Amino acid sequence: MKKSLQLFVILVVVAFVAVVACYISARGFSRSHQSTSTSHEWIHQQLGLTADEQKALEPIEEKFERRQRELTMEIREATRELAQAIKEDQTDSARVSSAVRKIHAAQGDLQKVTLQHVFEMKAILTPDQYQKLLKLTADALNEANRDE
């Protein structure tokens, strides 16, 4: 009896930690998404884009923003699924694993879409602007790793 009580307590603690981790991840992702827009505008300012370059980039930007919104919604929905599965299943169930896979897939797709967006801009930018964009992108990735 004592072992089963210990196991139950451990499961409750693990479930609680998982729910808290999901909540923190969702809040952190939400804040990073907001700062992404600001960072994106900042990068454009750093490149010194002309009005013609900005106009030429509009279709690329619109496509990127649309896909970014879609993937953000997928991540949020999968996070909700994960939280629900943790609350209901209270164990590492197939539903928990499925939600985690969905989150990871959408996060990976978001990284790919972001990189495709950066590389698509090459056709519009001058060689110097593109090199600066690549440096800013690499610097941002390195900075993100320092924060964690």
DSSP file (Angstrom, degrees, kcal/mol; ACC not computed):
  #  RESIDUE AA STRUCTURE BP1 BP2  ACC     N-H-->O    O-->H-N    N-H-->O    O-->H-N    TCO  KAPPA ALPHA  PHI   PSI    X-CA   Y-CA   Z-CA
    1    1 A M     >        0   0    0      0, 0.0     4,-1.9     0, 0.0     5,-0.2   0.000 360.0 360.0 360.0 -40.8    0.0    0.0    0.0
    2    2 A K  H  >  +     0   0    0      1,-0.2     4,-2.3     2,-0.2     5,-0.2   0.883 360.0  51.9 -63.4 -39.4    2.8    2.4    0.9
    3    3 A K  H  > S+     0   0    0      1,-0.2     4,-2.6     2,-0.2    -1,-0.2   0.906 108.9  49.9 -63.8 -42.8    4.5    1.9   -2.5
    4    4 A S  H  > S+     0   0    0      2,-0.2     4,-2.3     1,-0.2    -1,-0.2   0.865 110.3  50.6 -67.3 -34.4    1.2    2.7   -4.4
    5    5 A L  H  X S+     0   0    0     -4,-1.9     4,-2.4     2,-0.2    -1,-0.2   0.914 110.9  48.7 -67.0 -42.5    0.7    5.8   -2.3
    6    6 A Q  H  X S+     0   0    0     -4,-2.3     4,-2.6     2,-0.2    -2,-0.2   0.921 111.6  49.8 -61.5 -44.2    4.3    6.9   -3.1
    7    7 A L  H  X S+     0   0    0     -4,-2.6     4,-2.5     1,-0.2    -2,-0.2   0.911 110.5  50.2 -61.5 -43.1    3.7    6.2   -6.8
    8    8 A F  H  X S+     0   0    0     -4,-2.3     4,-2.4     2,-0.2    -1,-0.2   0.925 110.8  48.7 -61.3 -45.3    0.5    8.2   -6.8
    9    9 A V  H  X S+     0   0    0     -4,-2.4     4,-2.4     1,-0.2    -2,-0.2   0.911 111.2  50.3 -62.7 -42.9    2.2   11.2   -5.1
   10   10 A I  H  X S+     0   0    0     -4,-2.6     4,-2.8     1,-0.2    -1,-0.2   0.920 110.3  50.0 -61.7 -44.0    5.1   11.1   -7.6
   11   11 A L  H  X S+     0   0    0     -4,-2.5     4,-2.6     2,-0.2    -2,-0.2   0.901 110.6  49.6 -62.1 -41.1    2.6   11.0  -10.5
   12   12 A V  H  X S+     0   0    0     -4,-2.4     4,-2.5     2,-0.2    -1,-0.2   0.922 112.5  47.3 -63.7 -44.1    0.7   14.0   -9.1
   13   13 A V  H  X S+     0   0    0     -4,-2.4     4,-2.7     2,-0.2    -2,-0.2   0.925 113.1  48.4 -64.0 -44.8    4.0   15.9   -8.7
   14   14 A V  H  X S+     0   0    0     -4,-2.8     4,-2.5     2,-0.2    -2,-0.2   0.917 112.2  48.9 -62.0 -44.0    5.1   15.1  -12.2
   15   15 A A  H  X S+     0   0    0     -4,-2.6     4,-2.4     2,-0.2    -1,-0.2   0.916 112.0  49.1 -61.9 -43.4    1.7   16.1  -13.6
   16   16 A F  H  X S+     0   0    0     -4,-2.5     4,-2.6     2,-0.2    -2,-0.2   0.936 111.8  48.1 -62.3 -47.0    1.8   19.4  -11.7
   17   17 A V  H  X S+     0   0    0     -4,-2.7     4,-2.7     1,-0.2    -2,-0.2   0.905 111.7  50.9 -60.7 -41.7    5.3   20.1  -12.9
   18   18 A A  H  X S+     0   0    0     -4,-2.5     4,-2.5     2,-0.2    -1,-0.2   0.911 110.3  48.4 -63.8 -42.5    4.3   19.3  -16.5
   19   19 A V  H  X S+     0   0    0     -4,-2.4     4,-2.4     2,-0.2    -2,-0.2   0.926 113.1  47.8 -63.8 -43.8    1.3   21.6  -16.3
   20   20 A V  H  X S+     0   0    0     -4,-2.6     4,-2.9     1,-0.2     5,-0.2   0.914 111.4  50.9 -63.1 -42.2    3.4   24.4  -14.9
   21   21 A A  H  X S+     0   0    0     -4,-2.7     4,-2.7     2,-0.2    -2,-0.2   0.904 110.4  49.3 -62.2 -41.0    6.1   23.8  -17.6
   22   22 A C  H  X S+     0   0    0     -4,-2.5     4,-2.7     2,-0.2    -2,-0.2   0.921 112.1  48.6 -62.6 -43.9    3.4   24.0  -20.3
   23   23 A Y  H  X S+     0   0    0     -4,-2.4     4,-2.5     2,-0.2     5,-0.2   0.939 113.5  45.8 -62.4 -47.8    2.0   27.2  -18.9
   24   24 A I  H  X S+     0   0    0     -4,-2.9     4,-3.0     1,-0.2     5,-0.2   0.911 113.6  50.0 -63.1 -42.2    5.5   28.8  -18.6
   25   25 A S  H  X S+     0   0    0     -4,-2.7     4,-2.8    -5,-0.2     5,-0.2   0.920 111.2  48.4 -61.9 -44.1    6.3   27.6  -22.2
   26   26 A A  H  X S+     0   0    0     -4,-2.7     4,-2.1     2,-0.2    -2,-0.2   0.917 114.4  45.6 -63.9 -42.9    3.1   29.0  -23.6
   27   27 A R  H  X S+     0   0    0     -4,-2.5     4,-2.3     2,-0.2    -2,-0.2   0.921 114.8  47.9 -66.2 -43.9    3.6   32.4  -21.8
   28   28 A G  H  X S+     0   0    0     -4,-3.0     4,-2.6    -5,-0.2    -2,-0.2   0.901 111.7  49.6 -64.2 -40.5    7.2   32.5  -22.9
   29   29 A F  H  X S+     0   0    0     -4,-2.8     4,-2.3    -5,-0.2    -1,-0.2   0.901 109.2  52.7 -65.1 -39.7    6.4   31.7  -26.5
   30   30 A S  H  X S+     0   0    0     -4,-2.1     4,-1.8    -5,-0.2    -2,-0.2   0.925 112.0  44.9 -61.2 -45.1    3.7   34.3  -26.5
   31   31 A R  H  X S+     0   0    0     -4,-2.3     4,-2.4     1,-0.2    -2,-0.2   0.903 112.5  51.0 -66.6 -40.4    6.2   37.0  -25.3
   32   32 A S  H  X S+     0   0    0     -4,-2.6     4,-1.5     1,-0.2    -1,-0.2   0.850 107.7  54.1 -67.3 -31.6    8.8   35.8  -27.7
   33   33 A H  H  X S+     0   0    0     -4,-2.3     4,-1.4     2,-0.2    -1,-0.2   0.910 109.0  48.5 -66.2 -41.0    6.3   36.0  -30.6
   34   34 A Q  H  X S+     0   0    0     -4,-1.8     4,-1.3     1,-0.2     3,-0.3   0.923 113.3  46.1 -64.2 -43.9    5.5   39.6  -29.6
   35   35 A S  H  X S+     0   0    0     -4,-2.4     4,-2.9     1,-0.2    -1,-0.2   0.754 102.9  66.6 -71.9 -21.7    9.2   40.5  -29.5
   36   36 A T  H  X S+     0   0    0     -4,-1.5     4,-2.9     2,-0.2    -1,-0.2   0.917  99.9  49.7 -62.6 -42.8    9.7   38.7  -32.8
   37   37 A S  H  X S+     0   0    0     -4,-1.4     4,-2.2    -3,-0.3    -1,-0.2   0.926 113.3  45.8 -61.6 -44.2    7.6   41.3  -34.6
   38   38 A T  H  X S+     0   0    0     -4,-1.3     4,-2.4     2,-0.2    -2,-0.2   0.916 113.8  49.0 -64.4 -43.0    9.6   44.1  -33.0
   39   39 A S  H  X S+     0   0    0     -4,-2.9     4,-2.6     1,-0.2    -2,-0.2   0.893 108.7  54.4 -61.9 -39.9   12.8   42.3  -33.8
   40   40 A H  H  X S+     0   0    0     -4,-2.9     4,-2.0     1,-0.2    -2,-0.2   0.928 110.4  44.7 -61.2 -46.3   11.7   41.9  -37.4
   41   41 A E  H  X S+     0   0    0     -4,-2.2     4,-2.1     1,-0.2    -1,-0.2   0.899 111.7  53.9 -64.0 -40.3   11.0   45.6  -37.8
   42   42 A W  H  X S+     0   0    0     -4,-2.4     4,-2.4     1,-0.2    -2,-0.2   0.906 106.8  51.4 -61.0 -42.6   14.3   46.4  -36.1
   43   43 A I  H  X S+     0   0    0     -4,-2.6     4,-1.5     1,-0.2    -1,-0.2   0.920 108.0  52.0 -61.2 -43.6   16.1   44.2  -38.6
   44   44 A H  H  X>S+     0   0    0     -4,-2.0     5,-1.0     1,-0.2     4,-0.5   0.896 110.2  49.1 -60.6 -39.1   14.5   45.9  -41.5
   45   45 A Q  H ><5S+     0   0    0     -4,-2.1     3,-1.2     1,-0.2    -1,-0.2   0.903 107.3  55.1 -65.2 -40.7   15.6   49.3  -40.1
   46   46 A Q  H 3<5S+     0   0    0     -4,-2.4    -1,-0.2     1,-0.3    -2,-0.2   0.784 102.9  57.0 -63.8 -27.1   19.1   48.0  -39.7
   47   47 A L  H 3<5S-     0   0    0     -4,-1.5    -1,-0.3    -3,-0.2    -2,-0.2   0.630 102.2-132.9 -80.6 -13.3   19.2   47.0  -43.4
   48   48 A G  T <<5 -     0   0    0     -3,-1.2    -3,-0.2    -4,-0.5    -2,-0.1   0.943  31.4-162.5  61.9  48.4   18.4   50.6  -44.5
   49   49 A L      < -     0   0    0     -5,-1.0    -1,-0.1     1,-0.1     2,-0.1  -0.347   9.7-132.6 -67.2 140.3   15.8   49.4  -46.9
   50   50 A T     >  -     0   0    0      1,-0.1     4,-2.5    -2,-0.1     5,-0.2  -0.398  28.8-104.5 -80.4 168.3   14.7   51.8  -49.6
   51   51 A A  H  > S+     0   0    0      1,-0.2     4,-2.3     2,-0.2     5,-0.2   0.889 123.8  51.5 -61.2 -39.2   11.0   52.4  -50.3
   52   52 A D  H  > S+     0   0    0      2,-0.2     4,-2.4     1,-0.2    -1,-0.2   0.900 109.9  48.6 -65.3 -40.6   11.3   50.2  -53.5
   53   53 A E  H  > S+     0   0    0      2,-0.2     4,-1.8     1,-0.2    -2,-0.2   0.915 111.0  50.3 -66.3 -42.0   12.9   47.4  -51.5
   54   54 A Q  H  X S+     0   0    0     -4,-2.5     4,-0.8     1,-0.2    -2,-0.2   0.915 111.8  48.0 -61.5 -42.2   10.2   47.5  -48.9
   55   55 A K  H >< S+     0   0    0     -4,-2.3     3,-0.7     1,-0.2    -2,-0.2   0.906 111.0  50.5 -65.1 -41.5    7.5   47.4  -51.5
   56   56 A A  H 3< S+     0   0    0     -4,-2.4     4,-0.4     1,-0.2    -1,-0.2   0.802 109.5  52.4 -66.6 -28.6    9.3   44.5  -53.3
   57   57 A L  H 3X S+     0   0    0     -4,-1.8     4,-2.8     1,-0.2     3,-0.3   0.649  84.2  90.9 -80.9 -15.4    9.5   42.6  -49.9
   58   58 A E  H <X S+     0   0    0     -4,-0.8     4,-2.9    -3,-0.7     5,-0.2   0.884  86.0  47.1 -52.0 -48.9    5.8   43.0  -49.2
   59   59 A P  H  > S+     0   0    0      0, 0.0     4,-2.2     0, 0.0    -1,-0.2   0.898 114.3  48.3 -62.5 -36.9    4.6   39.7  -50.8
   60   60 A I  H  > S+     0   0    0     -4,-0.4     4,-2.2    -3,-0.3    -2,-0.2   0.918 113.7  47.4 -65.6 -43.3    7.5   37.8  -49.1
   61   61 A E  H  X S+     0   0    0     -4,-2.8     4,-3.1     2,-0.2     5,-0.2   0.914 111.4  49.9 -64.5 -44.4    6.6   39.4  -45.7
   62   62 A E  H  X S+     0   0    0     -4,-2.9     4,-2.3    -5,-0.2     5,-0.2   0.918 111.5  48.4 -62.8 -43.5    2.8   38.7  -46.1
   63   63 A K  H  X S+     0   0    0     -4,-2.2     4,-2.2    -5,-0.2    -1,-0.2   0.923 114.2  46.8 -61.7 -44.4    3.5   35.1  -47.0
   64   64 A F  H  X S+     0   0    0     -4,-2.2     4,-2.9     1,-0.2    -2,-0.2   0.941 112.3  48.8 -63.5 -48.6    5.8   34.7  -44.0
   65   65 A E  H  X S+     0   0    0     -4,-3.1     4,-2.2     1,-0.2    -1,-0.2   0.878 111.2  50.9 -62.0 -38.4    3.5   36.4  -41.5
   66   66 A R  H  X S+     0   0    0     -4,-2.3     4,-2.1    -5,-0.2    -1,-0.2   0.942 114.4  42.5 -63.0 -48.1    0.5   34.3  -42.7
   67   67 A R  H  X S+     0   0    0     -4,-2.2     4,-2.5     1,-0.2     5,-0.2   0.875 112.2  54.6 -68.2 -36.9    2.5   31.1  -42.2
   68   68 A Q  H  X S+     0   0    0     -4,-2.9     4,-2.3    -5,-0.2    -1,-0.2   0.916 108.7  48.6 -62.2 -43.6    3.9   32.2  -38.9
   69   69 A R  H  X S+     0   0    0     -4,-2.2     4,-2.3    -5,-0.2    -2,-0.2   0.923 110.8  51.2 -61.8 -44.4    0.4   32.9  -37.6
   70   70 A E  H  X S+     0   0    0     -4,-2.1     4,-2.0     1,-0.2    -2,-0.2   0.930 112.8  44.6 -59.0 -46.7   -0.8   29.5  -38.7
   71   71 A L  H  X S+     0   0    0     -4,-2.5     4,-2.4     2,-0.2    -1,-0.2   0.865 110.3  54.5 -69.2 -35.5    2.1   27.7  -37.0
   72   72 A T  H  X S+     0   0    0     -4,-2.3     4,-2.4    -5,-0.2    -1,-0.2   0.910 108.8  49.2 -62.3 -41.5    1.8   29.8  -33.9
   73   73 A M  H  X S+     0   0    0     -4,-2.3     4,-2.7     2,-0.2    -2,-0.2   0.891 109.3  52.5 -65.3 -38.7   -1.9   28.7  -33.7
   74   74 A E  H  X S+     0   0    0     -4,-2.0     4,-2.5     2,-0.2    -2,-0.2   0.910 110.1  48.4 -61.9 -41.9   -0.8   25.1  -34.2
   75   75 A I  H  X S+     0   0    0     -4,-2.4     4,-2.3     2,-0.2    -2,-0.2   0.929 112.6  47.9 -64.6 -45.1    1.6   25.4  -31.3
   76   76 A R  H  X S+     0   0    0     -4,-2.4     4,-2.2     2,-0.2    -2,-0.2   0.921 112.8  48.0 -62.3 -43.7   -0.9   27.0  -29.0
   77   77 A E  H  X S+     0   0    0     -4,-2.7     4,-2.4     1,-0.2    -2,-0.2   0.919 112.4  48.5 -64.3 -43.2   -3.6   24.3  -29.9
   78   78 A A  H  X S+     0   0    0     -4,-2.5     4,-2.4     1,-0.2    -1,-0.2   0.858 109.6  53.4 -65.8 -34.1   -1.1   21.5  -29.3
   79   79 A T  H  X S+     0   0    0     -4,-2.3     4,-2.4     2,-0.2    -1,-0.2   0.899 108.7  49.0 -66.1 -40.1   -0.1   23.1  -26.0
   80   80 A R  H  X S+     0   0    0     -4,-2.2     4,-2.5     2,-0.2    -2,-0.2   0.919 110.8  50.9 -63.2 -42.5   -3.7   23.2  -24.9
   81   81 A E  H  X S+     0   0    0     -4,-2.4     4,-2.7     1,-0.2    -2,-0.2   0.909 110.1  50.2 -59.8 -42.0   -4.1   19.5  -26.0
   82   82 A L  H  X S+     0   0    0     -4,-2.4     4,-2.5     2,-0.2    -2,-0.2   0.931 110.5  48.4 -63.1 -45.9   -1.0   18.6  -23.9
   83   83 A A  H  X S+     0   0    0     -4,-2.4     4,-2.3     1,-0.2    -1,-0.2   0.916 113.7  47.5 -61.2 -42.5   -2.4   20.4  -20.8
   84   84 A Q  H  X S+     0   0    0     -4,-2.5     4,-2.7     1,-0.2     5,-0.3   0.916 111.8  49.6 -65.2 -43.1   -5.7   18.7  -21.2
   85   85 A A  H  X>S+     0   0    0     -4,-2.7     4,-3.0     2,-0.2     5,-0.7   0.892 110.8  50.1 -63.8 -39.7   -4.1   15.3  -21.7
   86   86 A I  H  X5S+     0   0    0     -4,-2.5     4,-1.4     3,-0.2    -1,-0.2   0.930 113.2  46.2 -64.2 -44.8   -1.9   15.8  -18.6
   87   87 A K  H  <5S+     0   0    0     -4,-2.3    -2,-0.2    -5,-0.2    -1,-0.2   0.918 123.0  33.9 -64.4 -42.8   -4.9   16.8  -16.5
   88   88 A E  H  <5S+     0   0    0     -4,-2.7    -2,-0.2    -5,-0.2    -3,-0.2   0.912 126.5  35.1 -82.4 -44.0   -7.1   13.9  -17.7
   89   89 A D  H  <5S-     0   0    0     -4,-3.0    -3,-0.2    -5,-0.3    -2,-0.1   0.842  78.3-161.5 -83.4 -33.7   -4.7   11.1  -18.2
   90   90 A Q     << +     0   0    0     -4,-1.4     2,-0.3    -5,-0.7   -75,-0.1   0.761  64.3  67.8  57.0  28.1   -2.3   11.9  -15.3
   91   91 A T  S    S-     0   0    0     -6,-0.3     2,-2.2   -77,-0.1     5,-0.2  -0.962 105.5 -76.7-159.9 171.3    0.4    9.8  -16.9
   92   92 A D  S    S+     0   0    0     -2,-0.3     2,-0.1    -3,-0.1    -6,-0.0  -0.525  71.7 168.5 -76.8  80.3    2.7    9.7  -19.9
   93   93 A S     >  -     0   0    0     -2,-2.2     4,-2.3    -8,-0.1     5,-0.2  -0.253  53.4-100.0 -91.1 175.6   -0.1    8.6  -22.2
   94   94 A A  H  > S+     0   0    0      1,-0.2     4,-2.5     2,-0.2     5,-0.2   0.854 124.4  54.8 -62.7 -35.8   -0.4    8.3  -26.0
   95   95 A R  H  > S+     0   0    0      2,-0.2     4,-2.2     1,-0.2    -1,-0.2   0.899 107.4  49.1 -66.2 -40.3   -2.3   11.7  -26.0
   96   96 A V  H  > S+     0   0    0      2,-0.2     4,-2.3     1,-0.2    -2,-0.2   0.951 113.5  46.2 -62.4 -49.1    0.6   13.4  -24.1
   97   97 A S  H  X S+     0   0    0     -4,-2.3     4,-2.4     1,-0.2    -2,-0.2   0.890 111.6  52.0 -61.7 -40.6    3.1   12.0  -26.5
   98   98 A S  H  X S+     0   0    0     -4,-2.5     4,-2.2     2,-0.2    -1,-0.2   0.912 109.9  48.2 -63.4 -43.5    1.0   13.0  -29.5
   99   99 A A  H  X S+     0   0    0     -4,-2.2     4,-2.4     2,-0.2    -2,-0.2   0.905 110.9  51.0 -64.7 -41.2    0.6   16.6  -28.3
  100  100 A V  H  X S+     0   0    0     -4,-2.3     4,-2.6     1,-0.2    -1,-0.2   0.917 109.6  50.6 -62.4 -42.7    4.3   16.8  -27.6
  101  101 A R  H  X S+     0   0    0     -4,-2.4     4,-2.6     1,-0.2    -2,-0.2   0.901 109.8  50.9 -61.6 -40.7    5.0   15.6  -31.2
  102  102 A K  H  X S+     0   0    0     -4,-2.2     4,-2.4     2,-0.2     5,-0.2   0.919 110.7  48.7 -62.7 -43.6    2.6   18.2  -32.6
  103  103 A I  H  X S+     0   0    0     -4,-2.4     4,-2.6     1,-0.2     5,-0.2   0.953 113.4  46.3 -60.9 -49.8    4.3   21.0  -30.6
  104  104 A H  H  X S+     0   0    0     -4,-2.6     4,-2.5     1,-0.2    -2,-0.2   0.896 112.2  50.7 -61.8 -41.8    7.8   19.9  -31.8
  105  105 A A  H  X S+     0   0    0     -4,-2.6     4,-2.5     2,-0.2    -1,-0.2   0.929 112.6  45.7 -62.8 -45.8    6.7   19.5  -35.4
  106  106 A A  H  X S+     0   0    0     -4,-2.4     4,-2.3     2,-0.2    -2,-0.2   0.889 112.5  50.9 -67.0 -38.5    5.1   23.0  -35.5
  107  107 A Q  H  X S+     0   0    0     -4,-2.6     4,-2.0    -5,-0.2    -1,-0.2   0.916 111.7  48.1 -64.1 -42.0    8.1   24.6  -33.8
  108  108 A G  H  X S+     0   0    0     -4,-2.5     4,-2.3     1,-0.2    -2,-0.2   0.912 111.1  50.3 -63.0 -42.9   10.4   22.9  -36.3
  109  109 A D  H  X S+     0   0    0     -4,-2.5     4,-2.8     1,-0.2    -1,-0.2   0.883 107.9  54.1 -62.3 -38.0    8.2   24.1  -39.2
  110  110 A L  H  X S+     0   0    0     -4,-2.3     4,-2.1     2,-0.2    -1,-0.2   0.898 108.2  49.0 -64.5 -39.8    8.3   27.6  -37.8
  111  111 A Q  H  X S+     0   0    0     -4,-2.0     4,-2.3     2,-0.2    -2,-0.2   0.923 112.4  48.3 -63.7 -43.4   12.1   27.6  -37.8
  112  112 A K  H  X S+     0   0    0     -4,-2.3     4,-2.8     1,-0.2    -2,-0.2   0.922 111.6  49.3 -62.2 -44.8   12.2   26.3  -41.4
  113  113 A V  H  X S+     0   0    0     -4,-2.8     4,-2.2     1,-0.2    -1,-0.2   0.887 110.2  51.6 -62.5 -39.6    9.7   29.0  -42.5
  114  114 A T  H  X S+     0   0    0     -4,-2.1     4,-2.1    -5,-0.2    -1,-0.2   0.927 111.8  45.7 -64.4 -44.8   11.7   31.7  -40.8
  115  115 A L  H  X S+     0   0    0     -4,-2.3     4,-2.6     2,-0.2    -2,-0.2   0.905 111.0  52.6 -66.2 -40.7   14.9   30.6  -42.5
  116  116 A Q  H  X S+     0   0    0     -4,-2.8     4,-2.5     1,-0.2    -1,-0.2   0.908 108.3  52.9 -58.7 -40.7   13.2   30.3  -45.9
  117  117 A H  H  X S+     0   0    0     -4,-2.2     4,-1.3     2,-0.2    -2,-0.2   0.927 109.1  48.1 -60.2 -46.9   11.9   33.9  -45.3
  118  118 A V  H  < S+     0   0    0     -4,-2.1     4,-0.4     1,-0.2     3,-0.3   0.928 114.3  46.2 -59.8 -45.9   15.5   35.1  -44.7
  119  119 A F  H >< S+     0   0    0     -4,-2.6     3,-1.0     1,-0.2     4,-0.3   0.822 107.0  57.9 -70.8 -30.9   16.8   33.3  -47.8
  120  120 A E  H >< S+     0   0    0     -4,-2.5     3,-1.1     1,-0.2     4,-0.3   0.819  95.7  65.4 -65.9 -29.9   14.0   34.6  -50.0
  121  121 A M  G >X S+     0   0    0     -4,-1.3     4,-2.1    -3,-0.3     3,-1.5   0.704  80.4  82.0 -66.4 -18.3   14.9   38.1  -49.2
  122  122 A K  G <4 S+     0   0    0     -3,-1.0    -1,-0.2    -4,-0.4    -2,-0.2   0.852  83.1  60.2 -56.5 -37.4   18.2   37.7  -51.0
  123  123 A A  G <4 S+     0   0    0     -3,-1.1    -1,-0.3    -4,-0.3    -2,-0.2   0.745 113.5  36.8 -65.1 -22.9   16.6   38.3  -54.3
  124  124 A I  T <4 S+     0   0    0     -3,-1.5    -2,-0.2    -4,-0.3    -1,-0.2   0.792 104.9  77.6 -97.8 -35.1   15.5   41.8  -53.2
  125  125 A L  S  < S-     0   0    0     -4,-2.1   -76,-0.0     1,-0.1   -78,-0.0  -0.328  81.8-111.1 -80.9 156.7   18.4   42.9  -51.1
  126  126 A T     >  -     0   0    0      1,-0.1     4,-2.7    -2,-0.1     5,-0.2  -0.420  39.6-104.0 -72.2 161.7   21.8   44.2  -52.2
  127  127 A P  H  > S+     0   0    0      0, 0.0     4,-2.3     0, 0.0     5,-0.2   0.894 123.8  49.7 -56.1 -39.8   24.7   41.8  -51.5
  128  128 A D  H  > S+     0   0    0      2,-0.2     4,-2.2     1,-0.2     5,-0.2   0.919 111.4  48.0 -66.0 -42.6   25.8   44.1  -48.5
  129  129 A Q  H  > S+     0   0    0      2,-0.2     4,-2.6     1,-0.2    -1,-0.2   0.907 111.7  50.5 -62.9 -41.3   22.2   44.1  -47.1
  130  130 A Y  H  X S+     0   0    0     -4,-2.7     4,-2.6     2,-0.2    -2,-0.2   0.920 109.8  49.2 -65.5 -42.6   21.9   40.4  -47.4
  131  131 A Q  H  X S+     0   0    0     -4,-2.3     4,-2.3    -5,-0.2    -1,-0.2   0.895 111.9  49.5 -62.1 -39.0   25.2   39.8  -45.7
  132  132 A K  H  X S+     0   0    0     -4,-2.2     4,-2.8     2,-0.2    -2,-0.2   0.902 109.7  51.7 -65.4 -40.6   24.1   42.1  -42.9
  133  133 A L  H  X S+     0   0    0     -4,-2.6     4,-2.5     2,-0.2    -2,-0.2   0.922 110.0  48.6 -61.2 -44.8   20.8   40.2  -42.7
  134  134 A L  H  X S+     0   0    0     -4,-2.6     4,-2.7     2,-0.2    -1,-0.2   0.909 112.5  48.5 -62.4 -41.8   22.6   36.9  -42.3
  135  135 A K  H  X S+     0   0    0     -4,-2.3     4,-2.8     2,-0.2    -2,-0.2   0.931 112.2  48.2 -64.2 -45.1   24.9   38.3  -39.6
  136  136 A L  H  X S+     0   0    0     -4,-2.8     4,-2.3     2,-0.2    -2,-0.2   0.890 113.0  49.3 -61.8 -39.3   21.9   39.8  -37.7
  137  137 A T  H  X S+     0   0    0     -4,-2.5     4,-2.2     2,-0.2    -2,-0.2   0.941 113.2  45.3 -65.1 -47.9   20.1   36.4  -38.0
  138  138 A A  H  X S+     0   0    0     -4,-2.7     4,-2.4     1,-0.2    -2,-0.2   0.903 112.9  51.2 -63.3 -41.0   23.1   34.4  -36.8
  139  139 A D  H  X S+     0   0    0     -4,-2.8     4,-2.6     1,-0.2    -1,-0.2   0.909 109.1  50.9 -62.2 -41.5   23.7   36.9  -34.0
  140  140 A A  H  X S+     0   0    0     -4,-2.3     4,-2.3     2,-0.2    -1,-0.2   0.897 110.3  49.5 -64.0 -40.1   20.1   36.6  -32.9
  141  141 A L  H  X S+     0   0    0     -4,-2.2     4,-1.5     2,-0.2    -1,-0.2   0.918 112.3  47.4 -64.2 -43.1   20.3   32.8  -32.8
  142  142 A N  H  X S+     0   0    0     -4,-2.4     4,-1.3     1,-0.2    -2,-0.2   0.902 111.5  51.1 -64.8 -40.2   23.5   33.0  -30.8
  143  143 A E  H  X S+     0   0    0     -4,-2.6     4,-1.4     1,-0.2    -2,-0.2   0.891 105.9  55.4 -64.2 -39.6   21.9   35.5  -28.4
  144  144 A A  H  X S+     0   0    0     -4,-2.3     4,-0.7     1,-0.2    -1,-0.2   0.867 106.7  51.3 -61.2 -36.2   18.9   33.2  -27.9
  145  145 A N  H  < S+     0   0    0     -4,-1.5     3,-0.3     1,-0.2    -1,-0.2   0.802 105.3  55.9 -71.6 -28.8   21.2   30.4  -26.9
  146  146 A R  H  < S+     0   0    0     -4,-1.3    -1,-0.2     1,-0.2    -2,-0.2   0.828 101.4  58.0 -71.8 -30.9   22.9   32.6  -24.3
  147  147 A D  H  <        0   0    0     -4,-1.4    -1,-0.2     1,-0.2    -2,-0.2   0.753 360.0 360.0 -71.0 -23.9   19.6   33.4  -22.6
  148  148 A E     <        0   0    0     -4,-0.7    -1,-0.2    -3,-0.3    -2,-0.2   0.459 360.0 360.0 -93.8 360.0   18.8   29.8  -21.9
